[in-house]
């Protein structure tokens, strides 16, 4: 992911990529060659030599706190990949560090920047769906060998927890989950989670590293129909609930109020979500405005993910105070 950050920064007119740090010598040499900037085996040497204004931190989750804290203390604004940290205590210390040094801390919840998700958010806010009943998120695919230090709940669930909060503007009040460890990892690689939000909104998560086919899908069910987002293709669909007040056939009266209506596939400009995310980060760093995804946003997503793990381990419903 760090390589993708470097690529996008090198392409942006509003940024100048000045350096890269990586402990892997081969990766570092390749990046130096591709991007034409100095490379450092020790990120602290990079901070001292270059004094950057903004830094992306894309390291294993267990290292987020130590690396991001050092960057903040150097005087740079930070975008750290999600999750904010491995534990709530680490995440809280990172937020406190950013406040102490008066620097911005943004967390890379990239799904928010998918243009289909942003279009969905706009249409929900405009009331096109009416009341929201349920949000389902499926994030399944093969095991990523790069992930060794956390399971699916901490690595992937924060994406969809954050999206549920982003779309509804609400925090879940309780969760329940079933988890399993099947293949490849020292942590859970399958999660089925249920979340309950205020306003009687239900949420469901299906996440695993066991599926040969990669799928990223969000559906939002409401009183006027259902939205569906394909996160991979950046498509947004609306399946209308066609109300019919004059049903001639009495057998259909059972289904009155929920009928299959028109299906709409929306047209809107597509773009690379990472590009939009980094542009938003740079804009906030440049003018001092709040970042669109704060450390507190990511801390809540992590807290809910950890609660899902606890619920899956204990088989007990977990109440939340967020």
Legacy VTK file of the C-alpha trace (Angstrom):
# vtk DataFile Version 3.0
C-alpha trace
ASCII
DATASET POLYDATA
POINTS 322 float
0.000 0.000 0.000
2.903 2.327 0.669
4.003 1.950 -2.937
0.545 3.069 -4.072
0.781 6.127 -1.836
4.159 7.006 -3.360
2.782 6.601 -6.883
-0.210 8.857 -6.270
1.839 11.549 -4.504
4.247 11.587 -7.460
1.301 12.208 -9.803
-0.416 14.983 -7.844
0.110 18.593 -8.847
-0.489 19.732 -5.260
2.276 17.565 -3.807
5.981 16.924 -4.217
7.157 13.461 -3.294
10.483 14.047 -1.519
11.405 10.692 -0.013
10.555 7.107 0.836
11.493 4.924 3.798
11.324 1.134 3.851
13.168 -1.462 5.894
13.144 -3.897 2.957
16.253 -3.131 0.874
14.912 -4.569 -2.383
11.628 -2.702 -2.087
13.478 0.490 -1.249
15.860 0.242 -4.212
12.975 -0.382 -6.602
11.046 2.591 -5.243
14.074 4.886 -5.527
14.474 3.851 -9.137
10.794 4.205 -10.030
10.090 7.504 -8.308
13.474 9.230 -8.488
13.577 10.310 -4.843
15.924 9.495 -1.953
15.262 6.286 -0.068
15.980 5.592 3.594
16.197 2.295 5.449
15.356 4.156 8.684
12.307 6.426 8.555
13.725 8.585 11.349
16.690 9.476 9.142
14.255 10.466 6.417
12.349 12.737 8.779
15.546 14.406 9.969
17.056 14.839 6.511
13.976 15.952 4.578
11.650 17.493 7.202
8.489 16.676 5.221
5.242 18.514 5.839
2.994 15.479 5.288
3.718 11.771 5.628
1.793 8.602 4.846
2.411 5.736 7.264
1.779 2.351 5.636
3.443 -0.181 7.921
2.136 -3.275 9.736
-0.631 -2.429 12.213
1.512 -3.293 15.234
3.934 -0.507 14.233
1.369 2.234 13.599
1.703 3.936 16.961
5.493 4.065 17.113
6.001 5.243 13.528
3.112 7.716 13.388
4.040 9.183 16.777
7.605 9.811 15.633
6.313 11.495 12.483
3.966 13.737 14.461
6.769 14.668 16.850
8.939 15.632 13.875
6.358 18.285 12.943
4.659 16.564 10.013
0.968 15.891 9.469
0.151 12.179 9.266
-2.106 9.923 7.254
-1.885 6.454 8.777
-3.441 3.451 7.077
-6.391 1.882 8.887
-6.824 0.649 11.498
-5.484 3.540 13.547
-3.542 1.093 15.742
-3.556 -2.443 17.087
-5.197 -1.538 20.407
-7.503 1.154 21.745
-4.783 2.350 24.117
-2.330 2.822 21.244
-4.928 4.641 19.169
-5.827 6.965 22.033
-2.160 7.828 22.624
-1.763 8.605 18.921
-4.743 10.978 18.968
-3.349 12.679 22.080
0.063 13.008 20.410
-1.449 14.750 17.385
-3.331 17.176 19.625
-0.245 17.856 21.730
1.882 18.735 18.703
-0.984 20.488 16.889
-0.667 18.333 13.826
-3.310 16.614 11.736
-3.939 12.900 12.095
-6.028 11.282 9.368
-6.730 7.556 9.020
-6.961 5.853 5.632
-10.512 4.553 5.521
-10.356 4.545 1.756
-13.851 3.147 1.084
-15.344 6.521 2.000
-13.587 7.953 -1.040
-15.023 5.480 -3.528
-17.139 7.673 -5.857
-20.017 5.159 -5.742
-20.051 5.343 -1.949
-19.988 9.136 -2.026
-22.872 9.156 -4.502
-24.796 6.761 -2.252
-24.192 9.030 0.738
-25.492 12.036 -1.200
-28.669 10.230 -2.255
-29.327 8.903 1.247
-28.909 12.408 2.665
-31.357 13.681 0.015
-33.953 11.199 1.287
-34.204 9.073 -1.853
-34.458 5.845 0.169
-36.572 7.176 3.012
-35.986 5.435 6.316
-33.033 3.038 6.409
-33.904 -0.458 7.616
-30.703 -2.460 7.135
-27.121 -2.218 5.825
-25.280 -5.343 4.660
-21.541 -5.372 3.897
-19.704 -8.283 2.238
-15.909 -8.112 2.067
-14.588 -11.523 1.110
-11.615 -12.872 -0.826
-8.425 -14.943 -0.642
-5.875 -14.679 2.154
-3.443 -11.745 1.726
0.050 -12.992 2.552
1.126 -9.458 3.520
-1.125 -9.550 6.607
0.440 -11.466 9.486
-0.180 -9.478 12.665
-3.991 -9.202 12.823
-7.087 -11.115 11.731
-9.983 -10.122 9.495
-11.832 -8.311 12.277
-9.093 -5.723 12.805
-7.796 -5.656 9.229
-11.060 -5.522 7.278
-14.064 -4.949 9.559
-13.107 -1.292 10.304
-13.754 -0.532 6.610
-17.379 -1.559 6.827
-18.003 -0.372 10.374
-16.798 3.050 9.280
-19.000 2.931 6.163
-22.068 2.100 8.258
-21.303 5.083 10.500
-20.588 7.293 7.466
-23.873 6.407 5.754
-26.113 6.625 8.826
-24.324 9.216 10.960
-24.890 6.855 13.897
-22.853 4.626 16.207
-23.869 1.004 16.885
-25.287 0.295 20.328
-24.703 -3.470 20.446
-23.037 -6.205 18.409
-22.895 -9.972 18.115
-20.596 -12.145 16.002
-19.507 -15.625 15.020
-15.801 -15.952 14.207
-13.622 -18.829 13.053
-9.982 -19.625 12.350
-9.829 -22.020 9.399
-6.672 -21.501 7.336
-3.410 -19.636 6.969
-3.356 -17.430 10.046
-2.873 -17.208 13.801
-5.964 -15.037 13.988
-9.589 -15.306 12.914
-10.076 -15.450 9.150
-13.888 -15.506 9.095
-16.352 -13.108 10.711
-20.131 -12.930 10.573
-21.289 -9.925 12.556
-24.575 -8.289 13.503
-24.786 -4.653 14.552
-27.724 -2.704 15.937
-27.933 1.071 15.468
-30.358 3.667 16.830
-33.535 4.284 14.798
-34.014 0.486 14.573
-31.335 0.123 11.875
-29.709 -3.299 11.587
-26.274 -3.996 10.125
-24.668 -7.232 8.941
-21.036 -8.006 8.137
-19.697 -10.946 6.170
-15.905 -10.898 6.070
-13.384 -13.622 5.331
-10.021 -14.524 3.803
-11.304 -17.888 2.581
-13.123 -17.083 -0.664
-11.383 -17.639 -4.038
-13.339 -14.750 -5.603
-12.888 -11.223 -4.325
-16.142 -9.439 -3.514
-16.754 -5.987 -2.079
-20.452 -5.164 -1.800
-22.684 -2.899 0.279
-26.487 -2.914 0.202
-28.749 -0.440 1.981
-32.392 -1.463 2.385
-35.067 1.110 3.145
-38.720 1.935 2.788
-38.479 2.956 -0.887
-36.212 0.180 -2.126
-32.575 -0.889 -1.956
-29.236 0.598 -2.975
-26.362 -1.662 -3.969
-22.715 -0.614 -4.296
-20.057 -2.697 -6.001
-16.908 -1.307 -4.425
-14.639 -2.947 -7.024
-16.364 -1.674 -10.161
-17.575 1.592 -8.576
-21.160 0.895 -9.610
-24.251 2.114 -7.750
-27.681 0.599 -8.349
-31.130 1.399 -6.974
-33.833 -1.268 -6.912
-37.158 0.477 -6.518
-39.929 -0.688 -4.223
-42.898 -0.134 -6.542
-46.023 0.430 -4.465
-49.250 -0.636 -6.177
-52.514 0.522 -4.641
-54.727 -1.200 -7.228
-53.763 -4.885 -7.299
-56.398 -6.783 -9.265
-55.320 -10.289 -8.297
-56.238 -10.983 -4.666
-53.367 -13.470 -4.207
-50.920 -10.568 -4.570
-52.451 -8.699 -1.656
-50.033 -10.615 0.595
-47.139 -8.749 -1.010
-48.837 -5.352 -1.206
-46.469 -2.574 -0.277
-43.263 -4.275 -1.457
-43.045 -4.999 -5.172
-40.276 -5.216 -7.714
-39.959 -1.912 -9.522
-37.446 -0.254 -11.792
-33.710 -0.759 -11.474
-31.455 2.264 -11.975
-27.710 2.207 -12.569
-26.418 5.688 -11.839
-23.912 7.562 -13.977
-21.291 9.688 -12.216
-17.574 10.432 -12.670
-15.219 7.639 -11.555
-11.839 8.230 -9.939
-9.195 6.390 -7.947
-10.273 6.424 -4.273
-6.682 6.662 -3.006
-6.100 9.747 -5.124
-9.200 11.419 -3.653
-8.160 10.380 -0.142
-4.658 11.838 -0.440
-5.985 15.019 -2.035
-8.349 15.467 0.912
-5.458 14.893 3.324
-3.248 17.430 1.542
-6.044 19.984 1.423
-6.552 19.732 5.180
-2.796 19.874 5.784
-2.513 22.936 3.559
-5.309 25.019 5.025
-5.588 23.595 8.534
-9.174 22.376 8.187
-10.355 19.175 9.896
-9.558 15.939 8.097
-12.555 13.992 6.687
-11.658 10.826 8.639
-10.372 11.662 12.094
-8.446 9.593 14.558
-11.586 9.417 16.683
-13.576 8.027 13.727
-11.051 5.243 13.322
-10.821 4.605 17.062
-14.577 3.979 17.165
-14.309 1.586 14.204
-11.513 -0.279 15.994
-13.495 -0.417 19.232
-16.453 -1.973 17.425
-14.179 -4.458 15.610
-12.637 -5.553 18.914
-16.125 -5.869 20.413
-17.078 -8.169 17.530
-14.061 -10.367 18.315
-15.033 -10.495 21.997
-18.635 -11.342 21.114
-17.427 -14.095 18.793
-15.142 -15.555 21.448
-17.660 -15.422 24.314
-20.875 -15.998 22.307
-22.437 -13.146 24.237
-24.149 -10.025 22.918
-21.876 -7.036 23.456
-23.375 -3.697 24.492
-21.462 -0.590 23.358
-21.023 2.894 24.780
-19.432 5.050 22.065
LINES 1 323
322 0 1 2 3 4 5 6 7 8 9 10 11 12 13 14 15 16 17 18 19 20 21 22 23 24 25 26 27 28 29 30 31 32 33 34 35 36 37 38 39 40 41 42 43 44 45 46 47 48 49 50 51 52 53 54 55 56 57 58 59 60 61 62 63 64 65 66 67 68 69 70 71 72 73 74 75 76 77 78 79 80 81 82 83 84 85 86 87 88 89 90 91 92 93 94 95 96 97 98 99 100 101 102 103 104 105 106 107 108 109 110 111 112 113 114 115 116 117 118 119 120 121 122 123 124 125 126 127 128 129 130 131 132 133 134 135 136 137 138 139 140 141 142 143 144 145 146 147 148 149 150 151 152 153 154 155 156 157 158 159 160 161 162 163 164 165 166 167 168 169 170 171 172 173 174 175 176 177 178 179 180 181 182 183 184 185 186 187 188 189 190 191 192 193 194 195 196 197 198 199 200 201 202 203 204 205 206 207 208 209 210 211 212 213 214 215 216 217 218 219 220 221 222 223 224 225 226 227 228 229 230 231 232 233 234 235 236 237 238 239 240 241 242 243 244 245 246 247 248 249 250 251 252 253 254 255 256 257 258 259 260 261 262 263 264 265 266 267 268 269 270 271 272 273 274 275 276 277 278 279 280 281 282 283 284 285 286 287 288 289 290 291 292 293 294 295 296 297 298 299 300 301 302 303 304 305 306 307 308 309 310 311 312 313 314 315 316 317 318 319 320 321
